Amino acid sequence: MSLDPRSFRKALGSFASGVTVITAIDPRVDLPVGVTVSAFSSLSLDPPLVLFCLGQTGSCVSAIEAAGRFAVNILADDQRDLSARFAGPVEDRWRDLAWEALPGGAPALPGALTVLGCTVTRTVPGGDHLIFIGEVETIRSREGARPLIYHGGAYLDLP
Ligand SMILES: Cc1cc2nc3c(=O)[nH]c(=O)nc-3n(C[C@H](O)[C@H](O)[C@H](O)COP(=O)(O)O)c2cc1C
């Protein structure tokens, strides 16, 4: 059965999610890369694994593969600008942005709700996307902030 792509996207958009920016340092050029990703999930508690899904042709795929590590920056409600920035033109993503290196090097974005420092344990092809599985090694948290929520193609205003 062939699905209508618009109906498929709409159906998937009914699932509310948080928003992350996946970051890494591209070791081939020693520059940061990052991309907005909502397809993030916890995977395992022991060992502590998470996963995210990235389009196969995405600008960050080869950099994350070469780095072998990444950071998951879980965005706070007041970071819609960062979500849009890291889904926009690659050349603007890091402009005038102060970031800190986690142990191991992956960039932590200022103001993120939680930052997970991970090493890549596996990549698995999934249709036109790649599933990156990572083991979490470091955790940073910002107290008191609320999460950014994405639903139906828009950010949800929390009451
Ligand atoms: C809220 C939001 C969630 C997104 N989630 C994903 C995602 O889970 N996986 C993905 O590959 N792209 C996702 N995108 C699109 C990417 O951020 C990006 O624009 C696209 O993948 C192209 O990547 P590139 O510009 O790095 O090549 C999302 C964009 C937005 C605004």
Ligand as a Chemical Component Dictionary entry (heavy atoms), coordinates in Angstrom:
data_LIG
# 
_chem_comp.id                   LIG 
_chem_comp.type                 NON-POLYMER 
_chem_comp.pdbx_formal_charge   0 
_chem_comp.three_letter_code    LIG 
# 
loop_
_chem_comp_atom.comp_id 
_chem_comp_atom.atom_id 
_chem_comp_atom.alt_atom_id 
_chem_comp_atom.type_symbol 
_chem_comp_atom.charge 
_chem_comp_atom.model_Cartn_x 
_chem_comp_atom.model_Cartn_y 
_chem_comp_atom.model_Cartn_z 
_chem_comp_atom.pdbx_ordinal 
LIG C1  C1  C 0 11.811 21.204 15.070 1  
LIG C2  C2  C 0 12.632 20.496 14.005 2  
LIG C3  C3  C 0 12.896 19.145 14.120 3  
LIG C4  C4  C 0 13.686 18.471 13.153 4  
LIG N1  N1  N 0 13.956 17.158 13.333 5  
LIG C5  C5  C 0 14.761 16.523 12.442 6  
LIG C6  C6  C 0 15.119 15.170 12.658 7  
LIG O1  O1  O 0 14.709 14.541 13.620 8  
LIG N2  N2  N 0 15.973 14.574 11.753 9  
LIG C7  C7  C 0 16.460 15.260 10.660 10 
LIG O2  O2  O 0 17.224 14.686 9.873  11 
LIG N3  N3  N 0 16.114 16.560 10.432 12 
LIG C8  C8  C 0 15.292 17.196 11.311 13 
LIG N4  N4  N 0 14.961 18.500 11.109 14 
LIG C9  C9  C 0 15.496 19.188 9.929  15 
LIG C10 C10 C 0 16.975 19.535 10.155 16 
LIG O3  O3  O 0 17.103 20.429 11.258 17 
LIG C11 C11 C 0 17.645 20.117 8.936  18 
LIG O4  O4  O 0 17.055 21.279 8.525  19 
LIG C12 C12 C 0 17.650 19.122 7.792  20 
LIG O5  O5  O 0 17.865 17.830 8.284  21 
LIG C13 C13 C 0 18.745 19.417 6.837  22 
LIG O6  O6  O 0 19.961 19.181 7.512  23 
LIG P1  P1  P 0 21.292 19.887 7.042  24 
LIG O7  O7  O 0 20.911 21.299 6.739  25 
LIG O8  O8  O 0 22.240 19.803 8.211  26 
LIG O9  O9  O 0 21.759 19.141 5.845  27 
LIG C14 C14 C 0 14.180 19.186 12.044 28 
LIG C15 C15 C 0 13.913 20.563 11.919 29 
LIG C16 C16 C 0 13.155 21.201 12.890 30 
LIG C17 C17 C 0 12.890 22.690 12.755 31 
# 
loop_
_chem_comp_bond.comp_id 
_chem_comp_bond.atom_id_1 
_chem_comp_bond.atom_id_2 
_chem_comp_bond.value_order 
_chem_comp_bond.pdbx_ordinal 
LIG C1  C2  SING 1  
LIG C2  C3  SING 2  
LIG C2  C16 DOUB 3  
LIG C3  C4  DOUB 4  
LIG C4  N1  SING 5  
LIG C4  C14 SING 6  
LIG N1  C5  DOUB 7  
LIG C5  C6  SING 8  
LIG C5  C8  SING 9  
LIG C6  O1  DOUB 10 
LIG C6  N2  SING 11 
LIG N2  C7  SING 12 
LIG C7  O2  DOUB 13 
LIG C7  N3  SING 14 
LIG N3  C8  DOUB 15 
LIG C8  N4  SING 16 
LIG N4  C9  SING 17 
LIG N4  C14 SING 18 
LIG C9  C10 SING 19 
LIG C10 O3  SING 20 
LIG C10 C11 SING 21 
LIG C11 O4  SING 22 
LIG C11 C12 SING 23 
LIG C12 O5  SING 24 
LIG C12 C13 SING 25 
LIG C13 O6  SING 26 
LIG O6  P1  SING 27 
LIG P1  O7  DOUB 28 
LIG P1  O8  SING 29 
LIG P1  O9  SING 30 
LIG C14 C15 DOUB 31 
LIG C15 C16 SING 32 
LIG C16 C17 SING 33 
# 
